[in-house]
């Protein structure tokens, strides 16, 4: 993906998905906290009810206990009965599971039956029939109290199960949201991975064909770090299609034909960059052994660039090596992050002696006029750039071996 607005749109979409996922996780986490708080309150009230039922049973048993004030314990039991009824009503309102609500209704029904039994037991104690009151309290009353407590325990268990299920659903929802965000991030990251543009060979008719035998680097940049230094001047960008000035090109070729020493070459390379709208130029020559290419001249690059490159094997999978092996001109398209380039072989009567790689601004590499002008200048360069004879073209001590004149 090379269009800047598409890349920006993908990044914005990824951030939107990540933000939505984060907000969803925050909301569900809040809901989980609320569920836990409600469950804790429900369980606490359930245990309080179980204790209140036990205290109610003890108060009723005191009706018939020797040495106890019946009026005191009856008033105490009445108050406990009202408290239990109020707590059961609160528990019913807090119930979210249908099973828990039904269990509370059963507990209220058991409490109503216990209230009727309590009235009969009081009547028996008022008439002195304490034995009959004892039978009601210690037999039926105990059973009804246990039944009510069992219904409360069932409601507490059912409600806990229901809330745990809701919490699990919230956790699953968080997992889906996070997985979606991660998936979107990975997808967008893969879309943003730079893709190497295809290398193209210029045909004799001026067209450009796909070439399968000239692999391009993963960064689409001649398999080498050919970025010019920040200090190197470059032609100003234009909103219109760049066309080389043929008059300047003719003057350049005339001056190239008059080169007598290597000291004149840097200035001529700078003029070449101006004619072709280039940001960087490297002249590669065959080494003395004839097995590799080495950078001999450059324009637009840092001082230590040529040293850092070293020699480039003829068989390497680079556009520079392919241009040398096949004696053909290759074009590498710009990819939005790195400039395009034209790689032209230097061919003389003795064969291909080197290559000139030219990085171009503003997509000029696709312009047929630029390609043709580069080929003309390279043909003029090839008349005095020859294979190494243990001499460096840029800094050599024997100018006659490296340049004509």
N, C-alpha and C positions, 0 to 999 in steps of 0.2 A: 504494500500500500504506500504510494508515493505522494498522493495529494495531501497537502498540509491540512486543508479543512476537513478531510475525511479522518485523518489521524486525530485532529482536535475533537471532532465529533465523537469518535470512539472513546477517547479518554473521558470526555464529559459524560457519556452514557455509562461508562464503567463507574465513575464517581457517583453518579445518580443511583445506580444499583447498589453500590456499597453503602451509600447514605441511607437508602430505604431499608436495606437489610439491618443496618445498625439501629435505626429507629424502631423497626419491628422487634428486634431483640430486646431493646429497652422497654417497650410496652409490655411484651410478654413476661419479662422478668418482674415488672411491677405487678402484673396480675398474679404471678406465682407467689410473690411475697404476700399479696392480699389473701390468696387462698390459704397459705400457711397460717397467717394470723387468724383467719376465720376458723380454720380447723382447730387451732389451739384453744380458741375461745369456746368452741362447741364441745370439745373434749373436757375442758375444765368445768363447764356447766353440767355436763353429764355426770362427772365424778361428784360434783356438789349435790346433785339430786340423789345419787346413790347413798351418800352420807346422810342426807336429810330424811330419806325413807327409813334408814336404820335408827335415827334418833326418834322418828315418829313411832316406830314399833316399841322402843324402850319407854316412851311416854305412856303408851296405851297399857303396857304391862304394869306400870306403876299404879294404874287404877285399882288393882286388886292386891297390891303389895302391902304387907302389914307395916304400920307406922308411917305411911306416906299420906300426904294431903291430896285427896281426890280432886278437889276444886283446882288446886295449883296445876296438877298434871293434865287435867282436862283443858284448862286455858292454854297450857303449853302446847298440847296436841292440836288444838284449834289453830293456833298461830302457825305451827309447823305445816299443817294441812294447807293453809292459804299460801305460804311461801312455796311449797312444792307445786301447787297449781300454777302459780305465777311463773315459776322456772320452767315448767312444762310448756306453757304458752310461749315463752321466749325461745325455747329450744325448737318448737314447731316453726316459728318464724325464721329461724336460722337454718332450717333444713333445706337442702337443695336436691337431695335424692328422694324420689317417690317412696322408696322403701323406708327411709328414715322418718318421713312424715307419717306413714302408716303406723310405724312402731310407736311414735309419740301419741297418736290417737288411741292406740291400745293401752298405753300407760295411763292416759287420762281416764279411760273407761275403768281400768283397774282401781285408780284412785277414787273414782265416784263410788264404786262398790265398797271400797275400804271406808269411805265416809259413812255410808249407810250402816256398815257393821259397827262403826264407832258409836253411832247414835243408839243402836240397840244395846251395846255394852254399857253405855252410860245409863240407859233406862234400867238395866238389871242392877247396876250398882246403887242406883237411887232407891230401889225397892228392897235392897238387902240381899238380892240374889247374886252374890259374888261368885258362886260356883259356876252359874250359867255365863256370867260375864267373862270368867276365866276361860271357859271353853271357847267362846267366840274369839277372844284376843289371842290365845296361844295356839289355836288350831286354824280357823278360817282367816283370822287377821294376819298371822304369819305367812300363810300361803299367798294371800293377796298382796302383801308387801313385797314378797319375793318376785311375784309375777310382774308387778310394776317396775321393780329394779331390773328385771330381765329385759323388759321392753325398752327401757332407757339404754341398757348396754347394747341391745341390738341396733337401736337408732345410732348410737355413737360409732359402732363398727361400720354400718352401712354408709354413713356420711363420710367417714374417713376414706373408705374405698372409692367412693364417688369423687372426692376431691383429689385423691392421688391420681385417678384416671385423668382428670382435667389437667393436673400439673404435668403428667406425662405427655399429653397432647401439646401443651405449650412448649415443652422441651423439644418435641419432634418438629414443631413449627419453627423454632429457633434454628434447629439443625438444617432444615430446608432453606431458610433464609441465608444462613451462612454459606451453605453449599452453592446456592445460586450466585452469591457475591463472589466467591472464590472462582467458580466456573467462568463468570463473566470477566473477571480479572485475567485469568489464564487465556481466555479466548482473545481478548483485546491485546494482550501482550504478544500472542502469536501473530496477530494481524499487523502489529507494529514492528515485527522483526524485519530488518532491511532485506530485500531480495535483490540479488545480483542481476543487473540488466544484461541482456544477451550481447555477446561480442558480435560485431558485424564486419564483414570484409567488403571494401569498396570494389565494385566490378569495373571492368575496363570501360563499360558504357556509362559509368558514373553512378549507377544504382548501388544499393547496399543490400547484401544478402546475408542470411543467417549463416554462421560458421560453427560447425560442431567440433572442429579440431583445435580451437583456440580457447581453452577454458579461461574464465575470468575469476578473479579472487572473490571470496565470500562477501567482501565489501564493495564489489564492482569497481575496483579502483586499480586496475593494472597489476593486481597481485602484489603491489608495493605501496608503501606509504608515500604517495607523491604529492602530499599537500605542500604548497609553497609557504615560505616563512611569512610571518605577519608583517615583517618590515619590507617585503618585496612589493614594489608598485604594481598595480594592475589597471587595465583600461576601465574606464567608467562604464557601468551598465547602461543599456539603452532599452527603451520601451519598444523599439522597432527591431526587425530582423537585421542582424549584423551582416554586412557585406564587406569583404576586404577591399582596400583601396589598391587597384591594380597599378596605379602610378607608383605608389610607395613600394609595392612588391617588385616592380621592375627595377627601381633604384636599388633595392636591397640585393636583388640577384646580380646587378652590375657590380656592386661593391663586394659581394661575396667572390665574384670572379677575380677581383684584384687583391685578395688577401695574400699577404706575404709573410706575416708572423702570427703566432697564436695570440699575441696580445690584442689583436684586432677583433677576435671572435666574441668576447663577452658583449661588446657594444652591438655587434651585428645580431647576436641572439636577442638582446633587448629590443632591437628594431623588429625582429621577427615576431616577438610577442605582441608588439604594437600592431603590426599588420594583421595578425591572426586573432586578435582579441584573446590572447593566451595569458593564463596566470602562472604557468610554469613550463619550462622546456628542459629536457635532458637528452643529451646525445650519448648513445651507447655504442661502444666499439668492441670488436672482437679482440680477445686477448691474444697474447703471443702464441700460446699453445693451440689456439683455435677451438677451445672447448667451452668457452663462456663469454658472456658480454659483461663489460664493466662500464659504469658511468664515467665519461671523460669530461663533458662540459655540462653546465647547467645555468639556468636563469630562473630567478624567482623562488629559490629554495635556500634554506639555512646553510651556513658554511659547512657544517659537518654532515650534511645529508648524503653526499656522494660517498663519503667514507663509511657511513653507517650501512649503505646498501650493499657494498662489496660487489662480488661478481655474481652474475646470474647465469646458471647453467643453460645451455642451448635447449636441452630436453625438458626444461621445467614447464609446468602448466601455467604459463603466464602469457598475456597478450604480447608483451615485448618479445619473448622468446618465439612465439608463434609467427610474428611478423618477420623475424629474422629467418626462421626455418623455411617459411613459404614465400618469402620475398613479396609479401602482399601488404596492402594498407588495411588496418583494422580500426574500427570505430567502437568506442565504449560509451554508452549513453549515460548522461547524468541521472542520478537517482533522487535528487532533492536534497541530499546531504553532502554528496561529493560531486565535483565537477565532472563533465564528460571529457573525453580525450580522443585524439587521433594519433595512431601509432604508424609511422611510415618507415619502410626499410630504406637503407642507404645502399643503392645498387650501383656498381661501377663495372668497368670492363672485366675486372677480376672476380666479379660476383658480389654477393651481399657482404659488405664490410661492417655494417652496424645498423642501428635503428635510432630514430628520433621520436621521442614520446612528447606530445604537446597537450597539456591540459588547457581546456577552453572555457571561457565564461559564457553565461547566458544561453546555454544550449547550442552554441555555435558548431558543435561537432556534427550535427545533423545537416548542416548547410553544405550543399554540393560545392559551392564556390569556395568555401573555406577548405574543404577536403582537397580540391584541385590545387588551390594556392599552396597548401602545405606540401603537396606532392612536388610542385615545381621548386619550392625552396629546398626540399630534401634532395632533389636531383642536383641542385647547384652545390649543396653541402657535400654530396657524395664524391664530387670531383677532387676534393682535397682531404676528406676524412677517410683514412685507410686503416687497415687492421694494425694492431699494436706491433711495434718492433722494439719492445722494451721502452717505449716512449709514451708519456702521458700527454694527450692532446692539449689539456688545459694548462699543465705546468711543466711540460716536457722541456728537456734541455736541447733537443735536436729538432728544431722546427721543420727541417726539410723532410723528416720522416713522418711527420704528422700532418703537414699541410702543404699545399702546392705553393710554390714560389720560394 
